[in-house]
């Protein structure tokens, strides 16, 4: 993990960065990426910030993870008609080691998701192999309240 540029903010014990290189790929705050969880599962997440702990030199990413329908807590109701490639983006910030980012992905609202699926279907299959994984997001999941709201981003 290598920082791309100088810190854009410095606090008492952290240096914050707008982007970094992981396994040769550039990642920026506000992009989506697949993050490998401790259980080995790859989960889409929206990157909020990159930072380094000044005391330990550990490199971190703060991100809002996405939930696949089956990963939502059992006590929480679910929106109707969740689709196969659909995720619900959480409002809660999670901190992950920056090295747990595996690859880019796209998480799109319904209209953009449909447009991107159509665009990809017109591409040559060989070119599609290099495209990042694509996920549909219709709902934002407020973990603190256990509620869903329309994802009109």
NORVEN-V448842 format. One line per field, one symbol per residue. psi: psi as a letter, one per 40 degrees, with the letter a starting at -180 (. if undefined). A space follows every 50 residues. Layout:
BEGIN
psi: ???
END
This chain:
BEGIN
psi: hhigaiiehhadeihiidiihhfehhiiieiiihhhideehhhiihhdii ihhddeehhihhihiihideeiidehiiiifhidfiihhiehhihihdee hdiiihhiiddddddddddddeihdddddeiiihihhehhhgddefiiih gg.
END
